[in-house]
């Protein structure tokens, strides 16, 4: 059963959707950025769990690779998002 691999792919899509919502709204919503980071982090954790549980197939490796590619693309296009989220968390 590929439960953790599929869950990892789901978290990746949730992260992409939240970054897309944040990108197209007028004001910066730190909650969307934070939820995107958390969902991508959860995707990596689920991918690692899939590897430790020895799930069949190559989807487990693809999900971890996709999560790092998405995180790299977000960091490349908007490098100060993580600083804004950390500042927002500190001030709340």
C-alpha positions as CSV (number, residue, x, y, z in Angstrom):
1,X,0.0,0.0,0.0
2,X,1.3,3.4,-0.9
3,X,-0.4,5.4,1.8
4,X,2.5,7.7,2.9
5,X,3.6,8.4,-0.7
6,X,0.1,9.5,-1.8
7,X,-0.3,11.5,1.4
8,X,3.1,13.2,0.6
9,X,1.9,14.1,-2.9
10,X,-1.4,15.5,-1.4
11,X,0.6,17.7,0.9
12,X,2.7,19.0,-2.0
13,X,-0.4,20.0,-3.9
14,X,-1.8,21.7,-0.8
15,X,1.5,23.7,-0.5
16,X,1.5,24.7,-4.1
17,X,-2.2,25.8,-3.9
18,X,-1.5,27.9,-0.8
19,X,1.5,29.6,-2.4
20,X,-0.6,30.3,-5.5
21,X,-3.3,31.9,-3.3
22,X,-0.7,34.0,-1.6
23,X,0.8,35.1,-4.9
24,X,-2.5,36.3,-6.4
25,X,-4.0,38.1,-3.5
26,X,-3.3,41.8,-3.1
27,X,-1.8,41.8,0.4
28,X,0.7,39.3,1.8
29,X,-1.0,36.8,4.0
30,X,1.5,35.2,6.3
31,X,-0.9,32.5,7.3
32,X,-0.9,31.2,3.7
33,X,2.9,31.2,3.6
34,X,3.1,29.4,6.9
35,X,0.6,26.8,5.9
36,X,2.5,26.3,2.6
37,X,5.8,25.7,4.5
38,X,4.1,23.4,7.0
39,X,2.4,21.3,4.3
40,X,5.7,21.0,2.3
41,X,7.5,20.0,5.5
42,X,4.8,17.4,6.2
43,X,5.2,16.1,2.6
44,X,8.9,15.5,3.3
45,X,8.1,13.7,6.6
46,X,5.5,11.5,4.8
47,X,8.0,10.7,2.1
48,X,10.6,9.7,4.7
49,X,8.1,7.6,6.4
50,X,7.3,5.9,3.1
51,X,11.0,5.1,2.7
52,X,11.3,3.7,6.3
53,X,8.1,1.6,5.8
54,X,9.6,0.1,2.5
55,X,6.6,1.0,0.4
56,X,6.7,-0.5,-3.1
57,X,7.3,1.6,-6.2
58,X,9.3,4.7,-6.9
59,X,6.6,7.2,-5.9
60,X,8.3,7.6,-2.5
61,X,11.4,9.0,-4.0
62,X,9.5,11.1,-6.5
63,X,7.5,12.8,-3.7
64,X,10.6,13.8,-1.7
65,X,12.2,15.1,-4.9
66,X,9.1,17.1,-5.8
67,X,8.9,18.6,-2.3
68,X,12.5,19.8,-2.5
69,X,12.0,21.2,-6.0
70,X,8.9,23.1,-4.9
71,X,10.8,24.5,-1.9
72,X,13.7,25.4,-4.1
73,X,11.4,27.2,-6.6
74,X,9.7,29.1,-3.8
75,X,13.1,30.1,-2.3
76,X,14.3,31.1,-5.7
77,X,11.4,33.3,-6.6
78,X,10.6,34.8,-3.2
79,X,13.7,34.4,-0.9
80,X,12.4,36.5,2.0
81,X,9.2,34.7,2.6
82,X,10.6,32.6,5.4
83,X,12.0,35.7,7.1
84,X,8.6,37.3,6.9
85,X,6.9,34.3,8.4
86,X,9.4,34.0,11.2
87,X,9.0,37.7,12.0
88,X,5.2,37.3,12.0
89,X,5.4,34.4,14.3
90,X,7.7,36.2,16.7
91,X,5.4,39.3,16.8
92,X,2.2,37.3,17.4
